[in-house]
Amino acid sequence: VLRAKAQKTVVVQINKMKYDSKYERYAHSSSKINAHSPGSVGAAEGDKVTIMECRPLSKTKSFVVIERRNP
């Protein structure tokens, strides 16, 4: 979890590595996803979470946090 400042919303950063065959090395990329954080989960900044896609909850939220893993 990158940020948890908005009510019931967290920003989750997903880091990926993709192999580029032309240059024969890995390239880092990341994406930020807004996710709904229910009160029962209680995700905070720095937590490792599992998210799942769901119906659109708002303009930018289409994911929900389903569990909080130990960092």
Secondary structure as GFF3:
##gff-version 3
##sequence-region A 1 71
A	DSSP	beta_strand	9	20	.	.	.	ID=ss1
A	DSSP	beta_strand	25	36	.	.	.	ID=ss2
A	DSSP	beta_strand	48	53	.	.	.	ID=ss3
A	DSSP	beta_strand	63	69	.	.	.	ID=ss4
###
